[in-house]
Amino acid sequence: MVDDGPVQYYRYDREEKSAEFLFTECTALEGLSIAKMHSVVIKSRDGLDMVSYYTLPVGSDSDSDGRPDEPLPMVLLVHGGPWARDIWGYDSWQQWLANRGYVVFSTNFRGSTGFGKAFINAGNLEWGGKMNNDLIDAVNWTVQEGIADPDCVAIMGGSYGGYATLWGMTNTPDTFACGVDTVGPSNLLTLFETIPPHWQPEIEEWATRIGDARTEEGRAFLTKRSPLSYVDRIENPLLIGQGANDPRVKQAESDQIVHAMQDADIPVTYLLYTDEGHGFYRPENRLSFYAVTDAFLAEHLGGRYEPIGDDFKGSSIIVQCGDEEVPGLAEAIAD
């Protein structure tokens, strides 16, 4: 496994003790200038070790010390789950964003898997609590190390990462210049009330790890930890993407926070995909979402981007609102 190119496959002859190269997983990546991914362990404010990874734009670190020559705009990528983890290796999102001139940072906040039960359990009832503190601690570390420009940090993620984006934009708005939320829950109560049937066996685990919507106390707690409860605190631009057929995080999760922002006269750009579910899987839809995100981040972080052009071809994208907030978006939907 490598971080700056495609994985290479070999045939190993045990008798001859020699390896014969066979192929790479993606020939299109061969010979390209691809950024290295750095690893670091960051201490949370209460002493947990957070295994983290970051990618610097090619050419930004002239002495190869793992620090850019000057602080750069940064995108904090928050993984979904949250019972999953970020890993070291080639990552297309990190490469795309680093190519645009951004530091790209991912941290395994408490609740992430792969670091033992105690680390997972440290995330119990900490959605919007210590799990968010971990993300802020990661951002603060990058600023202290001269990696990130504190005035140009975006937060971005899908599913739980989308929730973290909405929470970050509502509850720590001074930290993030903008946010990109994909299929993120905005209201933990309605998230519980609309869970799909195949998740019903996990309801006890949800109650333990997130909060219990079956009790009055639990419902009050979940309301307190819902980004929807703090819409009036949003200060900076937000891009939201949602699949209309999402069985896990229903369209209503995005609809309700967008409507609340509109009622409060807070600008928001909302993209709906009529043939997608929990995330975007059709290549045409992915390309259209990346194109809008590319322009959105460039507008608010100052990086490079490719004009949208004909990137909506074959996509089911519907721009529900906010086309005026993204360069070239109004023209793209007009075409």
C-alpha positions as CSV (number, residue, x, y, z in Angstrom):
1,M,0.0,0.0,0.0
2,V,1.3,3.5,-0.9
3,D,0.1,7.0,-0.4
4,D,1.3,8.7,-3.5
5,G,0.4,6.4,-6.3
6,P,-1.6,3.3,-7.3
7,V,-1.1,0.0,-5.5
8,Q,1.3,-2.3,-7.3
9,Y,0.8,-6.0,-7.6
10,Y,3.6,-8.6,-7.9
11,R,3.8,-12.4,-8.4
12,Y,6.3,-13.7,-5.8
13,D,8.2,-16.9,-6.5
14,R,9.1,-18.5,-3.2
15,E,11.6,-20.9,-4.6
16,E,13.5,-18.3,-6.6
17,K,12.8,-15.6,-4.0
18,S,12.0,-13.1,-6.7
19,A,9.1,-10.9,-7.5
20,E,7.6,-10.3,-10.9
21,F,5.6,-7.1,-11.4
22,L,2.1,-7.7,-12.7
23,F,0.1,-4.5,-12.8
24,T,-1.1,-1.4,-10.9
25,E,-4.7,-0.9,-9.7
26,C,-5.0,2.4,-11.7
27,T,-2.7,3.0,-14.7
28,A,-4.0,6.6,-15.0
29,L,-2.2,7.5,-11.8
30,E,1.2,6.2,-12.9
31,G,3.8,8.9,-13.3
32,L,1.7,11.7,-11.9
33,S,2.9,14.1,-9.2
34,I,0.9,12.9,-6.2
35,A,1.1,14.4,-2.7
36,K,2.4,12.5,0.3
37,M,0.2,11.7,3.2
38,H,1.7,12.5,6.6
39,S,0.7,10.8,9.9
40,V,0.7,12.3,13.4
41,V,-0.7,11.4,16.8
42,I,-2.4,14.4,18.4
43,K,-3.4,14.6,22.1
44,S,-7.0,15.6,22.8
45,R,-7.5,18.2,25.6
46,D,-8.4,15.3,28.0
47,G,-5.4,13.2,27.0
48,L,-6.6,10.8,24.3
49,D,-4.3,9.9,21.4
50,M,-5.9,10.7,18.1
51,V,-4.2,9.1,15.1
52,S,-4.4,11.6,12.3
53,Y,-3.4,12.1,8.7
54,Y,-2.8,15.1,6.5
55,T,-1.8,15.9,3.0
56,L,0.0,19.0,1.8
57,P,-0.2,20.4,-1.7
58,V,2.7,19.3,-3.9
59,G,5.5,22.0,-3.8
60,S,4.3,23.6,-0.6
61,D,6.9,22.0,1.7
62,S,10.3,22.9,0.2
63,D,12.4,21.4,3.0
64,S,10.3,18.2,3.3
65,D,9.7,18.6,7.1
66,G,6.0,17.9,6.9
67,R,5.1,21.6,7.3
68,P,4.2,23.9,4.5
69,D,6.5,26.9,3.9
70,E,3.6,29.1,5.1
71,P,0.2,28.4,6.7
72,L,-2.4,27.3,4.0
73,P,-6.1,27.1,3.7
74,M,-7.3,23.8,5.1
75,V,-10.2,21.3,4.7
76,L,-11.0,19.2,7.7
77,L,-12.4,16.0,6.4
78,V,-14.6,14.2,9.0
79,H,-15.2,10.5,8.4
80,G,-18.7,9.0,8.6
81,G,-20.0,6.3,10.9
82,P,-18.9,7.5,13.3
83,W,-17.9,3.9,14.1
84,A,-15.3,3.8,11.3
85,R,-11.8,5.2,10.9
86,D,-9.5,7.1,8.6
87,I,-6.4,5.2,7.3
88,W,-3.0,6.0,5.8
89,G,-2.8,5.5,2.0
90,Y,-3.8,6.9,-1.3
91,D,-7.0,8.9,-0.9
92,S,-8.7,10.5,-3.9
93,W,-10.5,13.2,-1.9
94,Q,-7.3,14.2,-0.2
95,Q,-5.4,14.3,-3.5
96,W,-8.2,16.3,-5.2
97,L,-8.3,18.9,-2.4
98,A,-4.6,19.1,-2.0
99,N,-4.3,19.7,-5.8
100,R,-6.5,22.8,-5.3
101,G,-4.0,24.3,-2.8
102,Y,-5.5,23.1,0.5
103,V,-4.1,21.2,3.4
104,V,-6.4,18.2,3.9
105,F,-6.6,16.9,7.5
106,S,-8.4,13.9,8.9
107,T,-8.4,12.8,12.5
108,N,-9.7,9.7,14.3
109,F,-11.7,11.4,17.0
110,R,-13.1,9.4,19.9
111,G,-15.7,6.9,18.9
112,S,-13.6,5.8,15.8
113,T,-12.9,2.1,15.5
114,G,-9.6,0.3,15.4
115,F,-8.1,1.8,18.6
116,G,-9.7,-0.4,21.3
117,K,-13.0,-0.5,23.1
118,A,-12.1,2.3,25.5
119,F,-11.6,4.7,22.7
120,I,-14.9,3.8,21.1
121,N,-16.7,4.0,24.4
122,A,-15.2,7.4,25.0
123,G,-17.5,8.7,22.3
124,N,-20.7,7.5,24.1
125,L,-23.2,10.4,24.4
126,E,-20.6,12.7,22.9
127,W,-22.1,13.6,19.6
128,G,-21.8,17.4,19.6
129,G,-19.7,17.1,22.8
130,K,-16.2,15.8,23.2
131,M,-16.3,14.4,19.7
132,N,-16.5,17.9,18.4
133,N,-13.9,19.0,20.9
134,D,-11.5,16.5,19.3
135,L,-12.1,18.1,15.9
136,I,-11.4,21.5,17.3
137,D,-8.3,20.2,19.0
138,A,-7.1,18.9,15.7
139,V,-7.7,22.2,14.0
140,N,-5.9,24.0,16.8
141,W,-2.9,21.7,16.4
142,T,-2.6,22.5,12.7
143,V,-2.7,26.2,13.5
144,Q,-0.1,25.9,16.3
145,E,2.2,24.0,14.0
146,G,2.0,26.6,11.2
147,I,0.1,24.2,8.9
148,A,-3.3,25.9,8.6
149,D,-4.4,29.5,8.2
150,P,-6.8,29.9,11.1
151,D,-9.0,32.2,9.0
152,C,-9.4,29.7,6.1
153,V,-10.5,26.4,7.5
154,A,-13.4,24.4,6.1
155,I,-15.2,21.4,7.6
156,M,-16.5,18.7,5.3
157,G,-18.0,15.2,5.6
158,G,-20.8,12.8,4.9
159,S,-23.3,11.0,7.2
160,Y,-21.8,11.5,10.7
161,G,-19.2,13.7,9.0
162,G,-22.2,15.7,7.7
163,Y,-23.6,16.0,11.2
164,A,-20.2,17.1,12.5
165,T,-20.1,19.7,9.8
166,L,-23.6,21.1,10.8
167,W,-22.6,21.0,14.5
168,G,-19.3,22.8,13.7
169,M,-21.0,25.5,11.7
170,T,-23.7,26.1,14.4
171,N,-21.7,25.6,17.6
172,T,-18.1,26.5,16.8
173,P,-18.8,29.0,13.9
174,D,-15.6,31.0,14.6
175,T,-13.5,28.0,13.7
176,F,-14.8,27.3,10.2
177,A,-14.9,29.7,7.2
178,C,-17.4,27.4,5.4
179,G,-18.8,23.9,5.5
180,V,-19.9,21.1,3.1
181,D,-22.4,18.6,4.5
182,T,-23.4,15.5,2.6
183,V,-26.4,13.5,3.9
184,G,-25.8,14.6,7.5
185,P,-28.6,14.5,10.2
186,S,-29.6,17.8,11.5
187,N,-32.2,16.6,14.1
188,L,-31.2,13.6,16.2
189,L,-34.9,13.1,17.3
190,T,-36.2,12.8,13.8
191,L,-33.2,10.6,12.9
192,F,-34.3,8.1,15.5
193,E,-37.9,8.3,14.5
194,T,-37.2,7.4,10.9
195,I,-34.6,4.7,11.3
196,P,-35.0,2.0,8.6
197,P,-36.3,-1.4,9.7
198,H,-33.0,-3.2,9.3
199,W,-31.5,-0.9,12.0
200,Q,-34.1,-1.7,14.6
201,P,-31.9,-4.4,16.2
202,E,-29.3,-1.7,16.9
203,I,-31.6,0.6,18.8
204,E,-30.1,-0.3,22.2
205,E,-26.6,0.5,20.9
206,W,-27.9,3.8,19.5
207,A,-29.4,4.7,22.8
208,T,-26.1,3.9,24.6
209,R,-23.9,5.7,22.1
210,I,-26.0,8.7,20.9
211,G,-28.9,9.1,23.4
212,D,-32.3,7.4,24.1
213,A,-35.2,8.9,22.2
214,R,-37.6,6.7,24.1
215,T,-37.4,8.7,27.3
216,E,-38.3,12.3,28.0
217,E,-34.9,13.0,29.4
218,G,-33.3,11.3,26.4
219,R,-35.4,13.4,23.9
220,A,-34.4,16.6,25.6
221,F,-30.7,15.5,25.4
222,L,-31.0,14.7,21.7
223,T,-32.7,18.0,21.0
224,K,-29.8,19.7,22.8
225,R,-27.3,17.9,20.6
226,S,-29.1,18.6,17.3
227,P,-27.6,21.3,15.0
228,L,-31.2,22.3,14.0
229,S,-31.6,23.8,17.5
230,Y,-28.8,26.3,16.8
231,V,-29.5,27.5,13.2
232,D,-29.4,31.1,14.3
233,R,-25.7,30.7,15.2
234,I,-24.6,30.0,11.6
235,E,-22.3,32.7,10.4
236,N,-20.5,31.4,7.4
237,P,-21.5,29.7,4.0
238,L,-22.8,26.2,4.0
239,L,-23.2,23.7,1.1
240,I,-25.6,20.8,1.6
241,G,-26.0,17.7,-0.6
242,Q,-28.7,15.1,-0.2
243,G,-30.0,12.0,-1.8
244,A,-33.8,11.9,-2.2
245,N,-34.0,8.1,-1.6
246,D,-31.7,8.0,1.5
247,P,-33.1,5.3,3.8
248,R,-30.7,6.1,6.7
249,V,-30.7,9.9,6.8
250,K,-33.9,11.0,5.2
251,Q,-34.3,14.0,2.9
252,A,-36.2,15.7,5.7
253,E,-32.9,16.0,7.7
254,S,-31.5,18.3,5.1
255,D,-34.9,19.9,4.2
256,Q,-35.6,21.1,7.7
257,I,-32.2,22.8,8.4
258,V,-32.4,24.4,4.9
259,H,-35.9,25.7,5.6
260,A,-34.8,27.0,9.0
261,M,-31.9,28.8,7.5
262,Q,-34.1,30.4,4.9
263,D,-36.6,31.5,7.5
264,A,-33.7,33.2,9.3
265,D,-32.4,34.8,6.1
266,I,-29.2,32.8,6.3
267,P,-27.7,31.9,2.9
268,V,-27.4,28.2,2.0
269,T,-26.8,26.2,-1.2
270,Y,-28.8,23.0,-1.3
271,L,-28.2,20.2,-3.9
272,L,-30.8,17.4,-4.2
273,Y,-30.2,14.2,-6.2
274,T,-33.4,12.5,-7.1
275,D,-31.9,9.0,-7.9
276,E,-29.4,8.8,-5.0
277,G,-29.6,7.4,-1.4
278,H,-27.0,7.6,1.4
279,G,-24.3,9.2,-0.6
280,F,-23.7,9.7,-4.3
281,Y,-22.8,6.7,-6.4
282,R,-23.6,7.4,-10.0
283,P,-20.4,8.9,-11.6
284,E,-22.4,11.7,-13.2
285,N,-23.8,12.7,-9.9
286,R,-20.4,12.5,-8.1
287,L,-18.9,14.7,-10.8
288,S,-21.6,17.3,-10.5
289,F,-21.3,17.4,-6.7
290,Y,-17.5,17.6,-6.9
291,A,-17.7,20.4,-9.4
292,V,-20.0,22.5,-7.2
293,T,-17.9,21.8,-4.1
294,D,-14.8,22.7,-6.0
295,A,-16.2,26.2,-6.9
296,F,-17.7,26.6,-3.4
297,L,-14.4,26.0,-1.6
298,A,-12.5,28.2,-4.0
299,E,-15.0,31.1,-3.3
300,H,-14.5,30.8,0.4
301,L,-11.0,29.5,0.9
302,G,-9.3,31.0,-2.1
303,G,-8.0,27.8,-3.8
304,R,-8.0,26.8,-7.4
305,Y,-11.0,25.2,-9.2
306,E,-12.2,24.1,-12.5
307,P,-15.3,25.9,-13.9
308,I,-18.4,23.8,-13.7
309,G,-18.9,23.7,-17.5
310,D,-20.8,20.6,-18.6
311,D,-20.2,18.7,-15.4
312,F,-23.9,18.4,-14.9
313,K,-24.4,16.3,-18.0
314,G,-26.3,13.1,-17.1
315,S,-26.7,14.1,-13.5
316,S,-30.0,14.2,-11.5
317,I,-28.8,17.3,-9.6
318,I,-31.5,19.8,-8.6
319,V,-30.3,23.0,-7.1
320,Q,-33.0,23.7,-4.5
321,C,-31.6,27.1,-3.5
322,G,-28.5,29.1,-3.2
323,D,-27.2,29.0,-6.8
324,E,-26.0,32.6,-6.5
325,E,-23.6,31.6,-3.7
326,V,-21.3,29.4,-5.9
327,P,-19.4,30.7,-8.9
328,G,-20.8,29.4,-12.2
329,L,-23.7,27.5,-10.6
330,A,-26.5,29.7,-11.9
331,E,-25.1,29.5,-15.4
332,A,-24.7,25.7,-15.2
333,I,-28.3,25.1,-14.3
334,A,-29.5,27.6,-16.8
335,D,-27.8,25.6,-19.5
